[in-house]
Amino acid sequence: MLANIYLHYVIDLWAERWRRCEATGDMIIVRYADDIIVGFEQETDARRFLDAMRERLRSQKHSMTWERFTQLANDWLPKPRILHPWPERRFAVKHPRWEPYA
């Protein structure tokens, strides 16, 4: 899930902008999970897109810090809810096999 959030920012939004501003022919982008397929009408667009994507990934490698990733996850993922009848005793399970004196 977190990879999809990362790829949305690093590839999806950027590729849509690249298509609007840079592509001279038709272009299609299909991404499912962490796979991406990009189709072009013209070979020159494909070569320029590949070069631009390599540069994009190279530049994003160091800008995605753990703090930024955590911020994105907190913004996109739902907050956890404890659905246990005794949340304060969630892991306080008593079982004879787990107690040293049993």
Phi and psi restraints in degrees (value plus and minus 20) as a CYANA .aco file:
   2 LEU   PHI     -87.0   -47.0
   2 LEU   PSI     -52.3   -12.3
   3 ALA   PHI     -84.1   -44.1
   3 ALA   PSI     -57.8   -17.8
   4 ASN   PHI     -84.6   -44.6
   4 ASN   PSI     -58.3   -18.3
   5 ILE   PHI     -84.5   -44.5
   5 ILE   PSI     -65.1   -25.1
   6 TYR   PHI     -81.2   -41.2
   6 TYR   PSI     -68.0   -28.0
   7 LEU   PHI     -86.3   -46.3
   7 LEU   PSI     -49.8    -9.8
   8 HIS   PHI     -80.7   -40.7
   8 HIS   PSI     -64.4   -24.4
   9 TYR   PHI     -96.3   -56.3
   9 TYR   PSI     -62.0   -22.0
  10 VAL   PHI     -99.1   -59.1
  10 VAL   PSI     -56.6   -16.6
  11 ILE   PHI    -133.3   -93.3
  11 ILE   PSI     -73.3   -33.3
  12 ASP   PHI     -78.7   -38.7
  12 ASP   PSI     -76.4   -36.4
  13 LEU   PHI     -84.8   -44.8
  13 LEU   PSI     -60.0   -20.0
  14 TRP   PHI     -85.4   -45.4
  14 TRP   PSI     -63.8   -23.8
  15 ALA   PHI     -84.8   -44.8
  15 ALA   PSI     -57.5   -17.5
  16 GLU   PHI     -83.0   -43.0
  16 GLU   PSI     -62.9   -22.9
  17 ARG   PHI     -86.1   -46.1
  17 ARG   PSI     -60.5   -20.5
  18 TRP   PHI     -81.9   -41.9
  18 TRP   PSI     -61.0   -21.0
  19 ARG   PHI     -82.7   -42.7
  19 ARG   PSI     -63.3   -23.3
  20 ARG   PHI     -87.6   -47.6
  20 ARG   PSI     -58.1   -18.1
  21 CYS   PHI    -116.1   -76.1
  21 CYS   PSI     -51.6   -11.6
  22 GLU   PHI    -131.5   -91.5
  22 GLU   PSI     -53.0   -13.0
  23 ALA   PHI     -88.8   -48.8
  23 ALA   PSI     117.0   157.0
  24 THR   PHI    -119.4   -79.4
  24 THR   PSI     -43.1    -3.1
  25 GLY   PHI    -137.5   -97.5
  25 GLY   PSI    -188.7  -148.7
  26 ASP   PHI     -91.4   -51.4
  26 ASP   PSI     130.9   170.9
  27 MET   PHI    -169.2  -129.2
  27 MET   PSI     119.5   159.5
  28 ILE   PHI    -148.7  -108.7
  28 ILE   PSI     118.9   158.9
  29 ILE   PHI    -144.3  -104.3
  29 ILE   PSI     106.4   146.4
  30 VAL   PHI    -147.2  -107.2
  30 VAL   PSI     103.6   143.6
  31 ARG   PHI    -149.7  -109.7
  31 ARG   PSI     109.4   149.4
  32 TYR   PHI    -149.1  -109.1
  32 TYR   PSI      96.9   136.9
  33 ALA   PHI      37.8    77.8
  33 ALA   PSI    -137.1   -97.1
  34 ASP   PHI    -125.3   -85.3
  34 ASP   PSI      -5.9    34.1
  35 ASP   PHI    -122.4   -82.4
  35 ASP   PSI     125.9   165.9
  36 ILE   PHI    -157.2  -117.2
  36 ILE   PSI     117.7   157.7
  37 ILE   PHI    -146.9  -106.9
  37 ILE   PSI     108.3   148.3
  38 VAL   PHI    -145.3  -105.3
  38 VAL   PSI     106.6   146.6
  39 GLY   PHI    -135.4   -95.4
  39 GLY   PSI     122.6   162.6
  40 PHE   PHI    -148.9  -108.9
  40 PHE   PSI     129.0   169.0
  41 GLU   PHI     -99.0   -59.0
  41 GLU   PSI     -54.8   -14.8
  42 GLN   PHI    -139.2   -99.2
  42 GLN   PSI     118.8   158.8
  43 GLU   PHI     -84.9   -44.9
  43 GLU   PSI     -54.3   -14.3
  44 THR   PHI     -83.1   -43.1
  44 THR   PSI     -57.2   -17.2
  45 ASP   PHI     -83.9   -43.9
  45 ASP   PSI     -61.1   -21.1
  46 ALA   PHI     -82.0   -42.0
  46 ALA   PSI     -64.3   -24.3
  47 ARG   PHI     -86.7   -46.7
  47 ARG   PSI     -61.8   -21.8
  48 ARG   PHI     -86.3   -46.3
  48 ARG   PSI     -59.0   -19.0
  49 PHE   PHI     -84.8   -44.8
  49 PHE   PSI     -62.5   -22.5
  50 LEU   PHI     -81.0   -41.0
  50 LEU   PSI     -65.5   -25.5
  51 ASP   PHI     -82.6   -42.6
  51 ASP   PSI     -63.3   -23.3
  52 ALA   PHI     -86.7   -46.7
  52 ALA   PSI     -58.1   -18.1
  53 MET   PHI     -88.6   -48.6
  53 MET   PSI     -59.4   -19.4
  54 ARG   PHI     -79.6   -39.6
  54 ARG   PSI     -64.5   -24.5
  55 GLU   PHI     -85.6   -45.6
  55 GLU   PSI     -59.0   -19.0
  56 ARG   PHI     -81.9   -41.9
  56 ARG   PSI     -68.3   -28.3
  57 LEU   PHI     -86.4   -46.4
  57 LEU   PSI     -57.1   -17.1
  58 ARG   PHI     -84.0   -44.0
  58 ARG   PSI     -61.5   -21.5
  59 SER   PHI     -94.1   -54.1
  59 SER   PSI     -48.8    -8.8
  60 GLN   PHI    -103.1   -63.1
  60 GLN   PSI     -32.3     7.7
  61 LYS   PHI     -79.1   -39.1
  61 LYS   PSI     -59.1   -19.1
  62 HIS   PHI    -119.4   -79.4
  62 HIS   PSI     -28.8    11.2
  63 SER   PHI    -108.1   -68.1
  63 SER   PSI     -34.3     5.7
  64 MET   PHI    -113.8   -73.8
  64 MET   PSI      69.9   109.9
  65 THR   PHI    -105.3   -65.3
  65 THR   PSI     146.9   186.9
  66 TRP   PHI     -82.8   -42.8
  66 TRP   PSI     -55.5   -15.5
  67 GLU   PHI     -85.3   -45.3
  67 GLU   PSI     -62.8   -22.8
  68 ARG   PHI     -85.8   -45.8
  68 ARG   PSI     -60.4   -20.4
  69 PHE   PHI     -84.1   -44.1
  69 PHE   PSI     -60.7   -20.7
  70 THR   PHI     -84.0   -44.0
  70 THR   PSI     -61.1   -21.1
  71 GLN   PHI     -81.3   -41.3
  71 GLN   PSI     -64.3   -24.3
  72 LEU   PHI     -82.8   -42.8
  72 LEU   PSI     -62.2   -22.2
  73 ALA   PHI     -83.4   -43.4
  73 ALA   PSI     -62.3   -22.3
  74 ASN   PHI     -85.8   -45.8
  74 ASN   PSI     -52.9   -12.9
  75 ASP   PHI     -94.2   -54.2
  75 ASP   PSI     -54.1   -14.1
  76 TRP   PHI    -119.1   -79.1
  76 TRP   PSI     -55.7   -15.7
  77 LEU   PHI    -106.7   -66.7
  77 LEU   PSI     127.0   167.0
  78 PRO   PHI     -88.5   -48.5
  78 PRO   PSI     132.2   172.2
  79 LYS   PHI     -90.2   -50.2
  79 LYS   PSI     121.8   161.8
  80 PRO   PHI     -90.2   -50.2
  80 PRO   PSI     124.8   164.8
  81 ARG   PHI    -145.3  -105.3
  81 ARG   PSI     116.5   156.5
  82 ILE   PHI    -111.5   -71.5
  82 ILE   PSI      98.0   138.0
  83 LEU   PHI    -125.6   -85.6
  83 LEU   PSI      19.3    59.3
  84 HIS   PHI    -124.8   -84.8
  84 HIS   PSI     121.9   161.9
  85 PRO   PHI     -84.3   -44.3
  85 PRO   PSI     -45.5    -5.5
  86 TRP   PHI    -147.5  -107.5
  86 TRP   PSI      60.2   100.2
  87 PRO   PHI     -81.2   -41.2
  87 PRO   PSI     -49.3    -9.3
  88 GLU   PHI     -94.1   -54.1
  88 GLU   PSI     -37.0     3.0
  89 ARG   PHI    -137.3   -97.3
  89 ARG   PSI      13.7    53.7
  90 ARG   PHI     -77.4   -37.4
  90 ARG   PSI     -61.5   -21.5
  91 PHE   PHI    -128.8   -88.8
  91 PHE   PSI      -6.2    33.8
  92 ALA   PHI    -109.9   -69.9
  92 ALA   PSI      43.4    83.4
  93 VAL   PHI    -110.1   -70.1
  93 VAL   PSI     110.2   150.2
  94 LYS   PHI    -123.2   -83.2
  94 LYS   PSI      98.6   138.6
  95 HIS   PHI    -162.7  -122.7
  95 HIS   PSI     116.1   156.1
  96 PRO   PHI     -76.8   -36.8
  96 PRO   PSI     -53.2   -13.2
  97 ARG   PHI     -89.2   -49.2
  97 ARG   PSI     -43.9    -3.9
  98 TRP   PHI    -115.1   -75.1
  98 TRP   PSI     -30.4     9.6
  99 GLU   PHI    -117.1   -77.1
  99 GLU   PSI     117.1   157.1
 100 PRO   PHI     -86.8   -46.8
 100 PRO   PSI     -47.0    -7.0
 101 TYR   PHI    -110.4   -70.4
 101 TYR   PSI     -19.0    21.0
